[in-house]
């Protein structure tokens, strides 16, 4: 479990393929503190740390993960949002995030206001019941509030701190991002469908 409050960014230092899997070495300020078998959110996708060394850690994404996320597009030098799992004795400053990416979304518009940024995304229509006005969403692992919700699009507003301390600053028109919809909303939608 995560909160969607990004701890730091990592840099992809190495990418390798083995069969249908991809392995990544990520260098970050928290990598030296990690241990094998820990869960870490990488752009919103929960991955297991396999090895650490030289201020870096290694993770592998399997075919299932690569098919539902943007991880298959990662290349050397990319910035990745990182968050360690939630400590149950702390505050939840964002919202409950599982690290299970539901789908990808594509940025269709960026707009800069004096000091803040507005981004609009298009996502698969089949998920539209999971996005509500002023609801929570995880975008590349970052907890955000959505607005201007339509059938298959939504917008988010980014404060300067979040813009500077996440890889959201690199998003432009056409950028693909990982989306996890609110867990509580997913349960409610399923229960409503069963009635």
C-alpha positions in Angstrom: 0.0 0.0 0.0 1.1 3.5 -0.8 -0.2 7.1 -0.4 0.6 8.6 -3.7 3.0 11.1 -2.1 6.2 10.8 -4.1 9.3 10.4 -1.9 12.0 11.0 -4.6 12.8 10.4 -8.2 15.1 7.8 -9.6 17.0 7.7 -12.9 16.9 4.6 -15.1 20.5 3.5 -15.4 20.2 0.2 -17.2 17.4 -1.6 -19.1 17.7 -5.3 -20.2 15.3 -7.8 -21.6 15.0 -11.5 -20.8 12.3 -13.4 -22.5 9.1 -11.4 -22.1 10.4 -9.6 -19.0 12.3 -6.3 -18.6 14.8 -5.6 -15.9 15.7 -2.1 -14.7 18.5 -0.7 -12.6 17.3 2.5 -10.9 19.6 5.0 -9.2 18.0 7.1 -6.4 18.5 8.7 -3.0 16.6 5.9 -1.3 18.1 2.9 -3.2 20.9 2.4 -0.6 18.2 2.0 2.1 16.2 -0.6 0.3 16.5 -4.4 0.8 15.6 -7.3 -1.5 12.0 -8.3 -1.4 10.7 -4.8 -0.5 7.8 -3.3 -2.5 8.4 0.1 -4.0 6.1 2.1 -6.3 7.8 3.0 -9.6 5.6 5.5 -11.5 2.7 4.0 -9.7 3.5 0.3 -10.4 4.4 -1.8 -7.4 7.7 -3.6 -8.1 9.7 -5.9 -5.9 13.3 -4.9 -5.2 15.6 -7.8 -6.3 19.1 -6.4 -5.6 20.8 -3.2 -4.4 24.2 -1.7 -4.9 26.0 1.5 -5.9 23.1 3.7 -4.8 20.9 1.7 -7.2 18.3 -1.0 -7.1 17.1 -3.6 -9.5 13.5 -4.5 -10.4 11.9 -6.6 -13.0 8.6 -6.1 -14.8 6.9 -9.1 -16.2 4.7 -9.4 -19.3 1.5 -8.6 -17.4 3.0 -5.4 -16.0 4.5 -4.3 -19.2 1.2 -4.8 -21.0 -0.8 -2.6 -18.6 1.8 0.2 -17.8 4.2 2.6 -19.5 7.2 0.6 -18.1 7.9 -1.0 -21.5 8.7 2.5 -22.8 11.3 3.3 -20.1 14.8 3.9 -21.4 18.1 4.8 -19.9 18.0 8.3 -18.4 14.3 8.5 -17.8 13.1 9.9 -14.5 10.8 7.6 -12.4 8.6 8.6 -9.4 9.4 6.5 -6.3 7.5 5.8 -3.1 8.3 3.2 -0.5 5.3 1.3 1.0 3.1 2.9 3.7 4.0 2.7 7.3 0.8 2.0 9.2 1.8 4.4 12.0 2.0 7.5 9.7 -0.3 10.0 8.1 -1.9 9.3 4.7 -1.4 12.6 3.0 -2.6 11.5 -0.4 -5.1 8.6 -0.7 -4.8 4.8 -0.5 -2.9 3.6 -3.6 -2.2 -0.1 -4.2 0.5 0.2 -6.8 -1.7 -1.9 -9.2 -1.9 0.2 -12.4 -5.3 -0.2 -14.1 -4.4 1.3 -17.4 -2.5 4.0 -19.2 -3.6 7.4 -20.3 -2.3 9.9 -22.9 -1.8 13.6 -22.3 -3.8 15.6 -24.8 -3.2 19.1 -23.5 -0.9 21.0 -21.1 -1.5 24.5 -19.9 0.5 26.7 -17.6 -1.1 29.2 -15.3 0.9 31.7 -13.3 2.5 29.3 -10.9 0.5 26.1 -11.6 0.0 23.6 -14.4 -3.0 21.9 -15.8 -2.8 18.6 -17.7 -5.6 16.9 -19.6 -5.6 13.1 -20.2 -7.6 10.7 -22.4 -8.1 7.2 -21.1 -10.1 4.1 -22.2 -13.8 4.7 -22.1 -14.5 1.4 -20.3 -13.1 3.0 -17.1 -15.2 6.2 -17.1 -17.4 5.0 -14.2 -14.3 5.1 -12.0 -13.5 8.8 -12.5 -15.6 11.3 -10.6 -15.3 15.1 -10.3 -13.0 16.0 -7.4 -12.2 12.4 -6.9 -8.7 10.9 -6.3 -6.5 9.3 -9.0 -2.9 8.1 -9.0 -1.0 9.4 -12.0 2.5 7.9 -12.3 2.1 7.1 -8.6 1.2 10.6 -7.7 -2.0 11.2 -5.8 -4.0 13.9 -7.6 -7.5 15.3 -7.7 -9.4 15.2 -11.0 -11.7 17.8 -12.5 -13.4 18.5 -15.9 -14.3 14.9 -16.1 -15.9 13.8 -19.4 -16.6 10.4 -20.9 -13.0 9.4 -21.5 -11.0 12.4 -20.3 -10.1 14.3 -17.2 -7.8 17.1 -16.1 -5.6 17.6 -13.1 -4.0 20.7 -11.6 -0.4 20.5 -10.4 1.0 22.8 -7.6 4.6 24.0 -8.1 6.0 21.7 -5.4 4.6 18.5 -7.0 5.7 19.8 -10.5 9.3 20.2 -9.4 9.6 17.0 -7.3 8.0 14.5 -9.6 8.4 13.5 -13.2 5.1 15.2 -14.0 7.3 18.1 -15.2 8.4 16.0 -18.2 4.8 15.3 -19.4 3.9 16.9 -22.6 1.2 16.3 -25.2 1.4 12.7 -26.3 3.1 11.4 -23.1 1.8 8.1 -21.8 1.3 7.8 -18.0 0.2 5.1 -15.6 -3.2 5.4 -14.0 -4.6 3.7 -10.9 -8.2 4.6 -10.1 -9.4 5.0 -6.5 -9.6 1.6 -4.8 -12.8 2.4 -2.9 -14.5 3.6 -6.1 -13.6 0.3 -7.8 -15.2 -1.7 -5.1 -18.4 0.5 -5.1 -18.6 0.2 -8.9 -18.3 -3.6 -8.8 -21.0 -3.8 -6.0 -23.4 -1.5 -8.0 -22.9 -3.6 -11.1 -23.8 -6.8 -9.3 -27.2 -5.5 -8.1 
